[in-house]
Amino acid sequence: MRDSKNQIRLRIHYRIRRRVKGTPERPRLAVFRSVKHIYAQVIDDSKGHTMVAASSNEKSPAAAKGGVKKNASGGNVAGAKSVGKLIAERAKDKGISSVVFDRGGYLYHGRVKALADAAREAGLEF
């Protein structure tokens, strides 16, 4: 019986997670992608603590405070770019300038790449 795409992605993700660890000095920027939305978290793995989070699923009042644009869905590259910019701004507000990127088993292409590039442009180093 064949494995589903998600089972294959999870196997790749576990393989990546053996090497990629987030520390207090350099936390892990984890990405989760669904069909409609994209989510990003900055995680300190030594404590198991999420330091900063952003998603395309946030309510519209967040858009007024620098959140995801109302017309940018998380299911497209524009939405991923706005989430990448937002996670970088929130991380810089918390004093985080350098992270380790965890693509979550997804290919570094499309929305995942757009999120990473936007986070880099907004000032995160990885």
DOPA-43973 format. One record per residue (C-alpha): residue in three letters; x, y, z. Coordinates in pm, whole numbers. Example, Ala and Ser with C-alpha at 12.3 -4.5 7.8 and 13.67 -1.06 7.14 Angstrom:
BEGIN
@aa=Ala, c1=1230, c2=-450, c3=780
@aa=Ser, c1=1367, c2=-106, c3=714
END
This chain:
BEGIN
@aa=Met, c1=0, c2=0, c3=0
@aa=Arg, c1=132, c2=346, c3=-89
@aa=Asp, c1=199, c2=614, c3=167
@aa=Ser, c1=1, c2=933, c3=140
@aa=Lys, c1=172, c2=1258, c3=50
@aa=Asn, c1=137, c2=1375, c3=410
@aa=Gln, c1=299, c2=1057, c3=548
@aa=Ile, c1=593, c2=1108, c3=311
@aa=Arg, c1=617, c2=1476, c3=416
@aa=Leu, c1=615, c2=1377, c3=785
@aa=Arg, c1=898, c2=1126, c3=728
@aa=Ile, c1=1103, c2=1400, c3=561
@aa=His, c1=1011, c2=1641, c3=842
@aa=Tyr, c1=1130, c2=1399, c3=1111
@aa=Arg, c1=1455, c2=1349, c3=918
@aa=Ile, c1=1507, c2=1727, c3=905
@aa=Arg, c1=1420, c2=1769, c3=1275
@aa=Arg, c1=1701, c2=1532, c3=1375
@aa=Arg, c1=1946, c2=1798, c3=1256
@aa=Val, c1=1761, c2=2127, c3=1302
@aa=Lys, c1=1730, c2=2242, c3=1662
@aa=Gly, c1=1620, c2=2580, c3=1792
@aa=Thr, c1=1817, c2=2740, c3=2076
@aa=Pro, c1=1742, c2=3056, c3=2276
@aa=Glu, c1=2012, c2=3241, c3=2078
@aa=Arg, c1=1899, c2=3103, c3=1741
@aa=Pro, c1=1544, c2=2967, c3=1751
@aa=Arg, c1=1375, c2=2761, c3=1481
@aa=Leu, c1=1143, c2=2922, c3=1225
@aa=Ala, c1=892, c2=2644, c3=1153
@aa=Val, c1=651, c2=2660, c3=861
@aa=Phe, c1=321, c2=2474, c3=822
@aa=Arg, c1=130, c2=2496, c3=499
@aa=Ser, c1=-231, c2=2393, c3=444
@aa=Val, c1=-443, c2=2433, c3=134
@aa=Lys, c1=-604, c2=2759, c3=251
@aa=His, c1=-350, c2=2903, c3=497
@aa=Ile, c1=16, c2=2920, c3=593
@aa=Tyr, c1=151, c2=2938, c3=947
@aa=Ala, c1=493, c2=3031, c3=1087
@aa=Gln, c1=631, c2=2998, c3=1440
@aa=Val, c1=962, c2=3091, c3=1598
@aa=Ile, c1=1033, c2=2815, c3=1851
@aa=Asp, c1=1292, c2=2766, c3=2127
@aa=Asp, c1=1328, c2=2386, c3=2131
@aa=Ser, c1=1530, c2=2378, c3=2454
@aa=Lys, c1=1220, c2=2501, c3=2642
@aa=Gly, c1=960, c2=2378, c3=2393
@aa=His, c1=827, c2=2733, c3=2384
@aa=Thr, c1=678, c2=2926, c3=2092
@aa=Met, c1=826, c2=3274, c3=2107
@aa=Val, c1=650, c2=3434, c3=1808
@aa=Ala, c1=375, c2=3318, c3=1573
@aa=Ala, c1=201, c2=3451, c3=1262
@aa=Ser, c1=-50, c2=3307, c3=1020
@aa=Ser, c1=-269, c2=3397, c3=728
@aa=Asn, c1=-564, c2=3286, c3=941
@aa=Glu, c1=-549, c2=3586, c3=1174
@aa=Lys, c1=-852, c2=3811, c3=1211
@aa=Ser, c1=-873, c2=4138, c3=1020
@aa=Pro, c1=-794, c2=4367, c3=1320
@aa=Ala, c1=-441, c2=4224, c3=1296
@aa=Ala, c1=-427, c2=4361, c3=942
@aa=Ala, c1=-468, c2=4710, c3=1083
@aa=Lys, c1=-179, c2=4642, c3=1322
@aa=Gly, c1=60, c2=4510, c3=1059
@aa=Gly, c1=-106, c2=4172, c3=1011
@aa=Val, c1=-185, c2=3983, c3=695
@aa=Lys, c1=-343, c2=4192, c3=419
@aa=Lys, c1=-716, c2=4138, c3=382
@aa=Asn, c1=-696, c2=4041, c3=13
@aa=Ala, c1=-394, c2=3812, c3=57
@aa=Ser, c1=-502, c2=3455, c3=119
@aa=Gly, c1=-262, c2=3207, c3=276
@aa=Gly, c1=-322, c2=2981, c3=-21
@aa=Asn, c1=-117, c2=3199, c3=-253
@aa=Val, c1=233, c2=3343, c3=-274
@aa=Ala, c1=119, c2=3696, c3=-181
@aa=Gly, c1=-28, c2=3567, c3=146
@aa=Ala, c1=290, c2=3375, c3=223
@aa=Lys, c1=498, c2=3689, c3=165
@aa=Ser, c1=284, c2=3890, c3=405
@aa=Val, c1=312, c2=3618, c3=672
@aa=Gly, c1=692, c2=3609, c3=624
@aa=Lys, c1=716, c2=3984, c3=666
@aa=Leu, c1=488, c2=3974, c3=971
@aa=Ile, c1=682, c2=3694, c3=1146
@aa=Ala, c1=1009, c2=3881, c3=1089
@aa=Glu, c1=870, c2=4205, c3=1232
@aa=Arg, c1=731, c2=4027, c3=1538
@aa=Ala, c1=1058, c2=3841, c3=1591
@aa=Lys, c1=1261, c2=4162, c3=1570
@aa=Asp, c1=1025, c2=4322, c3=1826
@aa=Lys, c1=1113, c2=4033, c3=2062
@aa=Gly, c1=1486, c2=4082, c3=1998
@aa=Ile, c1=1533, c2=3784, c3=1766
@aa=Ser, c1=1752, c2=3855, c3=1466
@aa=Ser, c1=1884, c2=3512, c3=1366
@aa=Val, c1=1688, c2=3188, c3=1321
@aa=Val, c1=1722, c2=2836, c3=1181
@aa=Phe, c1=1473, c2=2768, c3=899
@aa=Asp, c1=1259, c2=2453, c3=923
@aa=Arg, c1=1065, c2=2398, c3=602
@aa=Gly, c1=853, c2=2128, c3=769
@aa=Gly, c1=915, c2=1861, c3=506
@aa=Tyr, c1=776, c2=2077, c3=226
@aa=Leu, c1=978, c2=2151, c3=-86
@aa=Tyr, c1=1161, c2=2485, c3=-71
@aa=His, c1=946, c2=2621, c3=-350
@aa=Gly, c1=638, c2=2836, c3=-399
@aa=Arg, c1=473, c2=2954, c3=-77
@aa=Val, c1=746, c2=2819, c3=154
@aa=Lys, c1=1017, c2=2997, c3=-47
@aa=Ala, c1=810, c2=3317, c3=-63
@aa=Leu, c1=768, c2=3317, c3=317
@aa=Ala, c1=1141, c2=3260, c3=369
@aa=Asp, c1=1243, c2=3530, c3=121
@aa=Ala, c1=1003, c2=3783, c3=274
@aa=Ala, c1=1135, c2=3707, c3=624
@aa=Arg, c1=1492, c2=3757, c3=500
@aa=Glu, c1=1403, c2=4087, c3=334
@aa=Ala, c1=1237, c2=4205, c3=656
@aa=Gly, c1=1559, c2=4147, c3=848
@aa=Leu, c1=1572, c2=3788, c3=979
@aa=Glu, c1=1901, c2=3609, c3=919
@aa=Phe, c1=1910, c2=3241, c3=822
END
